[in-house]
Amino acid sequence: MPAARIVGYTNDILSGPRELAWPGALNLINCIAQERHCPLPQALEAAVDLHKAETAAFLHQADQVVRHHDDVRTRTYIDGLRTWIRGNLDWSLATDRYTVEAPTGRAPRNLRI
C-alpha cells in the first residue's frame, strides 16, 4: 500500500522550501528537479502530482482490500493507515517544524509552498 509514500511525500513537499536552502539537502523536490532537469517550481508541481496519484492509489487499494477481505482486523488495519496519513498531515500543518529557518535564514527564492 502506498501509505508510507504518501506520508513521505507530504513531509518532502511541506519541508521542501526549508530543506532546499540547506547545503546537501536531499528532498523529493530536488531529486525530481535533478532527474528531469527542471526548475524547482516545476519539480514541486510534479511532487504534488505524485502525492495525488499515491493518494488515489491508496484509496482505491484500501477499498479493494476491504471489499475482498471485509473483517474487523482488515478494517482496523486500513483505518489505522488512514489515521496515520491524516494524522501526519494534521501534525505537519500544525507544527513549527516546517517554519524553522534554514541556515541561510530563508527558503530558496524560487520555491514557495
N, C-alpha and C positions, 0 to 999 in steps of 0.2 A: 504494500500500500504506500502511496506517496505522502503519507502524513509527515514523515521526517523531512522530506524535501520541502514541503510547504513551510514548516517551521524554520528550516534553514534559509529558505528564500526570503521569508518575512524578515528575519534578522539581517540578512545582507542588504535588502532593499532599504530598510529603515536606518541601518547603520552606515550605509554607503557614503553619504556626504561627509561624515566624520572620519570614517576609516580611510577613505581615499586620500585624505590630507596627510596621513601618517606614512612616513617612508617605508616602503616594502610591504604595504598592506595587501592582503590577499582577500578579495571580495568577489562575489559573483559578477558584480557590475564591471569591475576592471578586467576580470577574466574574459567576459563577453567582448568588451571593447578591444582587448588584445587579439582574441581569436578572430573576430570579424573585421578588425581594422576599422573601427567606427568610433565616433566621439562618445564621450560618457553619457550625454543625454539620450542618445540613441540606444546605448547599451542598457541604460536604466529602463527604457521602454521595453526592450527585449526581456529583461529580467522580470518585469511586471507581467509580460505575456507568458513567460514560463510559469510564474506563480499562478496565474489564472488557469492555465492548462492543467497544472498539477491539482489544483483545487477541483476543477471539473472532473478530472480522472478519479480523484478520491471520492467525490460524491457519487459518481457512477459505480465505482467498485464497491463502496460501502453498501449501496443499495442492492447490488447483485449478491453480495455475501449474505446480507440479511434475508433477502428473498429466498436464497437456496439453503440457508442454514439458520432458520428462524428459531433460535432458542435463547434462553436467558444469558448464557455465557457469551455467545456471539454478539448479542445486542449490547451487553455490558462492555465488551471489548471495543466495539465500534463507537459506542457512546464515549468511552474513555479517550479514543483517538480524537473524536470531535471536540471534546472538552480540552484536550491538550492543545489542539490547533487554536481554538478560540481563546483559551486562557493565555497562550503565548502572545497572541495579537493584542488582547486587552492589556496585559502587563507591559508589552512593548510600547504601547501608546501612552501608558500612564507613568512609566518610569523616566527618570532623568538620564538613564544610560545612554540614550541616543542624542542628548543635548550637550554632553560634555565636549568641550572644545578640543580639537586636535592640537598637537604640539605647535602648529603654525598659528593657532589662535582663530582659525577659520576653516570652513569647508572649501573644497575646490570651487573656484568661481563659476565654473561651467556646469555644475551639478547641484540642483536643488530638488528636494522632495516636497 
